[in-house]
């Protein structure tokens, strides 16, 4: 079995650099959006800037999670620290929900007390710049986080993308409010965007909690595991009770391998080594544990007949 070692060297460093850069980008975008609010007095733009404060916090949480997750296994954590990234993702989901509630509160106050807007063309141009930066950065985080199997980066990217949706909705609301003179449209758009953010935060939190509770690998990955066992299990009789769980970048795989009762331990060990190597070459960052059993332990419907 290949030791459960997290990315080190260049792999770990590139994750941390990207997470650090995300903090810098979040702070810059927050400042740009707040400037847009100061120019216009729009509650929607204010809410957009308020939501961006959460970006700074979640980007910081992502960096901490990546650094903790990169620690090697120790006596108290023999399976590593990979789940730290899921804790970060849950925190991000919770903060998204908090931001949505804060935006709703501000928008409701503006509905009760309509506010006049000023310098909207300049404010919208400034806000548009922040939206372009956020869109590009969200795409980069999701793309790199998926390729590098970092839930924290992916969650941070999706969170930033909700900020993009917020900004687009705000842009439309402020533009229409200015064009029509209907000031209530500004906070109403902010309310709609807040509801969308609330739903996004809920989904992100539920997904992260599911993965934190040892959610199984996707059916596509399980199918690849079964195929690797079928292609490399020559000499064995079957594999059953194949179980998987995900933790950060790692996929933990366990199954029972039935071999002929007269087979020697050494021969069975050779088969296990071959299967482990095949699965771990098929799936990056896989950790395989195989329990060998004699033929009388076979099942009528094994997961993988050999």
matplotlib code that plots the C-alpha trace (Angstrom):
import matplotlib.pyplot as plt

x = [0.0, 1.3, 1.7, -1.0, 1.3, -0.2, 1.3, 4.7, 7.3, 6.0, 2.5, 1.9, 3.6, 1.5, -1.7, -0.6, 0.6, -2.8, -4.7, -2.5, -3.1, -6.8, -6.7, -4.9, -7.5, -10.4, -9.1, -8.6, -12.1, -13.6, -12.0, -13.1, -16.7, -16.8, -15.5, -18.5, -20.9, -19.3, -19.8, -23.5, -25.0, -26.7, -27.8, -27.3, -23.7, -23.2, -24.5, -22.2, -19.2, -20.5, -20.6, -17.0, -15.8, -16.7, -14.5, -11.5, -12.4, -13.1, -9.9, -8.0, -9.8, -8.9, -5.2, -5.3, -7.1, -4.6, -1.7, -3.2, -4.2, -0.7, 0.7, 1.8, 0.1, 1.1, 0.4, -2.9, -3.9, -2.6, -4.8, -3.5, -5.2, -7.1, -10.5, -9.3, -10.3, -13.9, -14.0, -13.0, -15.7, -18.3, -17.1, -17.4, -20.9, -21.9, -20.3, -22.1, -25.4, -24.5, -23.6, -27.0, -28.8, -26.9, -27.7, -31.4, -31.4, -29.8, -32.2, -35.3, -34.2, -33.8, -37.2, -38.7, -36.5, -35.8, -32.4, -31.5, -28.6, -25.8, -23.0, -24.3, -22.4, -19.1, -20.2, -21.3, -18.1, -16.1, -18.3, -17.9, -14.1, -14.5, -16.8, -14.4, -11.6, -13.8, -15.0, -11.5, -10.3, -13.3, -12.7, -9.0, -9.6, -12.3, -10.1, -6.9, -8.7, -10.4, -7.1, -5.2, -8.1, -8.3, -11.9, -10.9, -9.9, -12.9, -15.2, -13.5, -13.9, -17.6, -18.1, -16.4, -18.7, -21.7, -20.2, -20.1, -23.8, -24.4, -22.5, -24.4, -27.7, -26.7, -25.5, -28.9, -30.8, -28.9, -29.0, -32.7, -33.4, -31.4, -33.1, -36.7, -36.3, -37.9, -35.6, -37.3, -35.9, -32.4, -33.1, -35.5, -32.8, -30.5, -33.1, -33.4, -29.6, -29.4, -31.9, -29.7, -26.6, -28.5, -29.4, -25.8, -24.4, -26.9, -25.9, -22.2, -22.6, -24.6, -22.2, -19.2, -20.9, -21.7, -18.1, -16.9, -19.0, -17.0, -19.1, -18.4, -16.5, -18.6, -20.1, -17.6, -14.6, -16.0, -16.5, -12.8, -11.8, -13.9, -12.3, -8.8, -9.5, -11.0, -8.0, -5.3, -6.8, -5.6, -5.1, -7.8, -11.4, -13.4, -13.5, -16.4, -17.4, -15.6, -15.9, -14.6, -14.5, -13.2, -11.1, -9.7, -7.6, -7.4, -9.6, -9.5, -10.4, -11.0, -12.2, -12.0, -10.1, -11.0, -8.2, -7.9, -7.6, -4.4, -2.7, 0.4, 0.6, 3.4, 1.4, -1.6, 0.6, 1.9, -1.7, -2.4, 0.7, -0.4, -3.9, -2.7, -0.3, -3.0, -5.6, -3.2, -1.9, -5.5, -6.5, -4.2, -3.8, -5.5, -4.9, -5.8, -6.3, -7.0, -8.2, -7.4, -9.9, -9.9, -12.4, -15.1, -15.6, -16.8, -20.2, -22.9, -22.9, -19.4, -18.7, -16.0, -15.9, -12.4]
y = [0.0, 3.4, 5.6, 8.3, 11.3, 14.7, 16.8, 18.1, 20.3, 22.1, 20.6, 21.9, 25.2, 26.0, 25.4, 27.8, 30.4, 30.4, 30.5, 33.5, 35.3, 34.7, 36.8, 39.6, 39.6, 39.5, 42.6, 44.5, 43.6, 44.6, 48.0, 48.6, 47.7, 49.9, 52.7, 52.1, 52.3, 55.6, 57.1, 56.1, 55.5, 52.4, 49.9, 47.2, 48.2, 48.5, 44.9, 43.7, 45.3, 43.8, 40.3, 40.8, 41.1, 37.4, 36.6, 37.9, 35.7, 32.6, 33.0, 33.2, 30.1, 28.2, 29.0, 27.8, 24.6, 23.9, 24.3, 22.1, 19.5, 19.4, 18.1, 14.5, 11.8, 11.7, 9.6, 11.3, 11.5, 8.4, 9.0, 12.5, 15.9, 16.0, 16.7, 20.2, 21.4, 20.3, 22.2, 25.3, 24.6, 24.4, 27.6, 29.3, 28.0, 29.3, 32.7, 32.9, 32.4, 35.1, 37.5, 36.8, 37.6, 40.9, 41.9, 41.1, 43.2, 46.2, 45.8, 45.7, 48.9, 50.6, 49.4, 51.1, 54.2, 54.7, 56.3, 58.5, 57.4, 59.6, 59.2, 55.8, 55.6, 55.9, 53.6, 50.9, 51.2, 50.7, 47.8, 46.3, 46.2, 44.3, 41.8, 41.2, 40.5, 38.2, 36.2, 35.5, 34.6, 32.3, 30.4, 30.1, 28.8, 26.2, 25.1, 24.7, 23.4, 20.7, 19.7, 19.7, 18.1, 20.8, 21.2, 24.4, 26.1, 24.8, 26.0, 29.4, 29.6, 28.8, 31.3, 34.0, 33.1, 33.8, 37.2, 37.6, 36.7, 39.3, 41.9, 41.2, 41.4, 44.6, 46.2, 45.5, 46.7, 50.0, 50.6, 50.1, 52.1, 55.0, 54.8, 54.4, 56.6, 53.7, 53.7, 50.6, 48.6, 48.9, 47.2, 44.7, 43.4, 43.2, 41.0, 38.6, 38.3, 37.7, 34.8, 33.3, 33.6, 32.0, 29.0, 28.7, 28.8, 26.1, 23.8, 24.3, 23.6, 20.4, 19.1, 19.7, 18.1, 15.0, 14.7, 15.3, 12.3, 9.9, 10.1, 7.4, 8.1, 8.9, 6.0, 6.8, 6.4, 3.2, 1.8, 2.6, 0.8, -2.2, -2.3, -2.0, -5.0, -7.0, -6.3, -7.0, -9.7, -12.7, -15.6, -14.5, -15.6, -12.5, -9.1, -8.2, -5.5, -2.8, 0.4, 3.9, 7.2, 10.6, 12.9, 16.0, 14.9, 11.3, 8.4, 5.5, 2.1, -1.1, -4.5, -8.3, -10.4, -14.1, -16.5, -20.3, -21.8, -23.6, -20.4, -19.4, -16.1, -15.0, -15.6, -13.8, -10.9, -10.7, -10.3, -7.7, -5.7, -5.8, -4.7, -1.8, -0.6, -0.8, 1.1, 3.8, 4.4, 4.7, 7.1, 9.8, 10.1, 6.7, 4.6, 0.9, -1.7, -5.3, -8.1, -11.5, -14.4, -18.1, -19.5, -20.6, -16.8, -16.2, -14.6, -15.5, -11.9, -10.4, -6.9, -8.0, -11.7, -12.7]
z = [0.0, -1.0, 2.1, 2.5, 1.9, 0.9, -1.8, -0.9, -2.6, -5.7, -5.6, -2.0, -2.7, -5.8, -3.8, -1.1, -3.5, -5.3, -2.0, -0.9, -4.2, -3.7, -0.5, -2.3, -5.1, -2.6, -0.7, -4.0, -5.3, -2.0, -2.1, -5.7, -4.9, -1.8, -4.0, -6.4, -3.4, -2.2, -5.7, -6.0, -2.5, -4.0, -1.4, -4.0, -4.6, -0.8, -0.4, -3.2, -1.3, 1.9, 0.4, -0.8, 2.8, 3.2, 0.2, 2.2, 5.2, 3.1, 1.1, 4.3, 5.6, 2.4, 2.8, 6.4, 5.3, 2.5, 4.8, 7.5, 4.8, 3.5, 6.8, 6.7, 8.8, 12.4, 15.5, 16.2, 12.5, 10.8, 7.7, 7.3, 7.6, 4.2, 5.7, 6.9, 3.4, 3.9, 7.2, 5.2, 2.6, 5.3, 6.8, 3.4, 3.0, 6.4, 5.7, 2.3, 4.2, 6.8, 3.9, 2.3, 5.5, 6.0, 2.4, 2.9, 6.1, 4.3, 1.3, 3.5, 5.2, 1.8, 0.7, 3.8, 3.3, -0.4, -1.2, -4.0, -6.4, -7.7, -10.3, -11.3, -14.7, -12.8, -10.0, -12.5, -14.4, -11.3, -10.2, -13.7, -13.3, -10.1, -11.8, -14.6, -12.0, -10.0, -13.0, -14.2, -10.7, -10.0, -13.2, -12.4, -8.9, -10.0, -12.9, -10.9, -7.8, -9.8, -11.6, -8.3, -6.4, -3.8, -2.4, -0.6, -3.9, -5.7, -2.9, -2.9, -6.7, -6.5, -3.7, -5.8, -8.7, -6.5, -6.0, -9.8, -10.0, -7.3, -9.2, -12.4, -10.6, -8.9, -12.2, -13.8, -10.8, -10.4, -14.2, -14.3, -11.2, -12.7, -16.1, -14.8, -11.6, -9.6, -6.6, -5.1, -7.9, -6.4, -3.1, -4.7, -7.0, -4.0, -2.2, -5.2, -5.4, -1.6, -2.0, -4.7, -2.6, 0.4, -1.8, -3.0, 0.5, 1.6, -1.2, -0.6, 3.1, 2.6, 0.0, 2.2, 5.2, 3.1, 2.0, 5.6, 6.6, 4.4, 1.2, -1.3, -4.5, -7.6, -9.6, -12.4, -10.1, -8.6, -12.1, -12.9, -9.7, -10.6, -14.1, -12.7, -10.4, -13.3, -15.5, -12.9, -10.6, -12.5, -10.1, -7.6, -7.7, -6.9, -5.2, -3.0, -0.4, -2.4, -0.4, -1.1, 0.7, -0.2, 2.0, 0.3, -2.6, -1.3, -2.3, 0.2, -1.2, 0.7, -0.6, 0.1, -2.4, -2.5, -3.6, -3.9, -0.5, -1.4, -2.6, -0.6, 1.3, -1.0, -4.2, -2.7, -1.8, -5.3, -6.6, -4.0, -4.9, -8.6, -7.8, -5.6, -8.2, -10.9, -8.9, -7.7, -11.2, -12.4, -9.7, -8.5, -4.7, -4.0, -0.8, -1.2, 1.5, 0.5, 2.8, 1.4, 2.0, 1.1, -1.5, 1.0, 1.7, -1.9, -2.5, -5.0, -6.3, -6.0, -6.9, -9.3, -10.5, -11.7]

ax = plt.figure().add_subplot(projection="3d")
ax.plot(x, y, z, "-o")
ax.set_aspect("equal")
plt.show()
